[in-house]
Amino acid sequence: MLTQRTADHARNIPCRNIQIYGYCKHEKDGCMYNHDAMKTAAAPSHAENLKKRFNVESPSFTPSLPDGNGSSKTNTISPKAASAAPFTPKTAKAGLAPPAAVTRSNSAEWSNSEIPEFVPQGYQQAHQHQLSEGSSSLQDPFASYDGTGGYSESDAAAAAAAAAASINPYAQDATNSAAAAAFFQQPSAFSQPLQYHLYAPVGPHRENLLAYQRSAHDFFIAENLRQEFQRKAEASLQVLPNSNLPANIEYFHSLVPLDTSNQKNTNSFGYNSWVYKATSGKDGNVYVLRRIENFRVTNDKDIGSVKAWKRIANASMVTILDCFTTRAFGDSSLVFVTDYHPLSKTIAEQHFSSFYNPRQRAPQLLVPEQSLWGYLVQLTSALKVIHGNGLAARLISPTKVIVTNKNRIRLNCCGILDVVQPAQASTLAAQQLEDIRQIGRLMLALATNNPNAVSNAKTLEVIGRTYSERFRSIMAALMDASPVNPVSKDINTFMSNIADQVFNVFDTALHYEDAITSELYRELESSRLVRLMVKLGFINERPEFSDIGQSTGQWSETGERYYLKLFRDYVFHQVNAEGRPVVDLGHVLTSLNKLDAGSDEKIVLTSRDEQNVFVVTYKEIKRSVETAFQELSKTPRRL
Ligand SMILES: Nc1ncnc2c1ncn2[C@@H]1O[C@H](COP(=O)(O)OP(=O)(O)OP(=O)(O)O)[C@@H](O)[C@H]1O
């Protein structure tokens, strides 16, 4: 039994339940220990306990990274921030479109559609500066932005300048910055380190190929284009060693006949004519010589008319470059020098071959209407320039228009009739109208697939059944060209009547130009790699120059250039675990591109006997290549 004294004493002792659990369930149930004194003292100690001790109520662990000040803060995006509206730069208000946020397809587990894609701010800023030049309303579009990202204009400018200075692979040193400026209009515009070792995927991209579907050909010019160019190059270089043709005609040599048959007719010019490809002794280029057989110039003024034709440069004409007379063929011949378009065919050869050659009676396909419009616009464009210069083509026939590429034609032999059959100046207007009618007859022949098609109502009816009504009516207007015809009274009027088709052809031409430019980009990378390989080829394996830079031991096997040799082995001479050569174009291109860009990436180079191992960056190798090449170029001549 507890005495009163014992009970008093117990009331001064803090209840242990409160110390341990924070409360005492017997407090109101007769527990004699002190609860009041504990309550105020116990609360903080309990809270501390909660913090110190690991129990079910402990907050889950969230990793946090210390910031620059040594304190740590959470880097997760709060739910509020995640659903916040994406940041839109102020330029949007100034009329410039904000950078497009690229969103990928949303999956059920992870939807990032509301989070804008990261857009490098520095680049935008520098880019905006370019755009805003001269426009005060657009200047400093980000100047007032002081968001939590800590953006500061001066920081970005400094970063841009530093990045541009450090990553320009063409700038071997600071003194080369003038050369860099020539390469880049505004080097400071590049605030992100550019990936010079990557292939820039410049469009247009027709096929959406995945990475694994791409082949080695994707790195270079398209195969069909390469083959076509190759065939044309071969045709240009073709020679005829044992021909009876004169070795030299004026300043031309290496004549090769281009005529496809040796049966000549006088239909076109009233004289036999021959066509040769020849190489100029003046500039080494290839030209076409058109010889008019047995022609005597009676009036120098006639030959002088060629001057006016030489001034005309139109993409739908074969340019006339010169005209002279010669006796080299054993007669008195007149020779016209024109541009050479390798592997071209006449329209007659292209479209009427089966008509002229019954043995090839394969049914000739109808020319698509789009191609016909294309031909018409090109011929009209040539006539527009010719008539604008006070001249007339006078000869537009299926054998005098050549096809130099797919759907690409050029009016040939212009100006020849002006010399061999000079006309009165008073008849110019009539000749120009006749030019328009001749185009009409040529188009009619193409549309009916018959070079001898007669221009009458029946033929037009046939055309109306095959092609559109608009095409038929334009054909009718062409054939009926006269000073009173509102559609075809002159070439300018006619052109404005087919303006819609002119724009279609123009658009097609621009698409083609884009495609060719895109092909050119691939060769951009190839050419820089060729230059690099040439340098490496010059440097490697030069034992005869082993004394160069002897003082620094640079050309010795243990010198700085030793790892250039090892790099060559690393790129080209790798073997796999079975000792077989690794023939991997991807590895070669990647390594050489990184070397050319002077990347900071490190690689391990091992000697063949595996006794030496170097860890070097591409940047260091690049520096060595440059130094070695410079020294090799400066090596004095030895006898
Ligand atoms: N500038 C040129 N560049 C390349 N090839 C050309 C050029 N001019 C003509 N040719 C080619 O030369 C060949 C002969 O041309 P030509 O104009 O003599 O035709 P043709 O059918 O022989 O006509 P014709 O019966 O009137 O002589 C054709 O295959 C043509 O494609």
The ligand as an SDF file (V2000), in Angstrom:
LIG
                    3D

 31 33  0  0  0  0  0  0  0  0999 V2000
   23.7980   20.7700 -127.7390 N   0  0  0  0  0  0  0  0  0  0  0  0
   23.7630   19.4520 -127.7680 C   0  0  0  0  0  0  0  0  0  0  0  0
   24.2820   18.7400 -126.7570 N   0  0  0  0  0  0  0  0  0  0  0  0
   24.2590   17.4080 -126.7970 C   0  0  0  0  0  0  0  0  0  0  0  0
   23.7290   16.6780 -127.7630 N   0  0  0  0  0  0  0  0  0  0  0  0
   23.2060   17.3370 -128.8230 C   0  0  0  0  0  0  0  0  0  0  0  0
   23.1800   18.7410 -128.8670 C   0  0  0  0  0  0  0  0  0  0  0  0
   22.5850   19.1130 -130.0270 N   0  0  0  0  0  0  0  0  0  0  0  0
   22.2310   17.9760 -130.6520 C   0  0  0  0  0  0  0  0  0  0  0  0
   22.5990   16.9100 -129.9430 N   0  0  0  0  0  0  0  0  0  0  0  0
   22.3700   15.5240 -130.2790 C   0  0  0  0  0  0  0  0  0  0  0  0
   22.9010   15.2590 -131.5520 O   0  0  0  0  0  0  0  0  0  0  0  0
   22.0830   14.3400 -132.2350 C   0  0  0  0  0  0  0  0  0  0  0  0
   21.7950   14.8860 -133.6190 C   0  0  0  0  0  0  0  0  0  0  0  0
   21.1340   16.1230 -133.5210 O   0  0  0  0  0  0  0  0  0  0  0  0
   20.4000   16.7880 -134.7920 P   0  0  0  0  0  0  0  0  0  0  0  0
   19.9120   18.1190 -134.3450 O   0  0  0  0  0  0  0  0  0  0  0  0
   21.2800   16.7480 -135.9770 O   0  0  0  0  0  0  0  0  0  0  0  0
   19.1790   15.8410 -134.9540 O   0  0  0  0  0  0  0  0  0  0  0  0
   18.7800   15.0060 -136.2160 P   0  0  0  0  0  0  0  0  0  0  0  0
   17.7140   14.0920 -135.7530 O   0  0  0  0  0  0  0  0  0  0  0  0
   19.9890   14.4240 -136.8190 O   0  0  0  0  0  0  0  0  0  0  0  0
   18.1470   16.1500 -137.0790 O   0  0  0  0  0  0  0  0  0  0  0  0
   18.3430   16.4630 -138.6310 P   0  0  0  0  0  0  0  0  0  0  0  0
   17.7010   15.3550 -139.3220 O   0  0  0  0  0  0  0  0  0  0  0  0
   17.6650   17.7810 -138.8300 O   0  0  0  0  0  0  0  0  0  0  0  0
   19.8150   16.5540 -138.8280 O   0  0  0  0  0  0  0  0  0  0  0  0
   20.8470   14.1400 -131.3990 C   0  0  0  0  0  0  0  0  0  0  0  0
   20.9100   12.8980 -130.7300 O   0  0  0  0  0  0  0  0  0  0  0  0
   20.8920   15.2510 -130.3880 C   0  0  0  0  0  0  0  0  0  0  0  0
   20.3680   14.8330 -129.1460 O   0  0  0  0  0  0  0  0  0  0  0  0
  1  2  1  0
  2  3  1  0
  2  7  2  0
  3  4  2  0
  4  5  1  0
  5  6  2  0
  6  7  1  0
  6 10  1  0
  7  8  1  0
  8  9  2  0
  9 10  1  0
 10 11  1  0
 11 12  1  0
 11 30  1  0
 12 13  1  0
 13 14  1  0
 13 28  1  0
 14 15  1  0
 15 16  1  0
 16 17  2  0
 16 18  1  0
 16 19  1  0
 19 20  1  0
 20 21  2  0
 20 22  1  0
 20 23  1  0
 23 24  1  0
 24 25  2  0
 24 26  1  0
 24 27  1  0
 28 29  1  0
 28 30  1  0
 30 31  1  0
M  END
$$$$
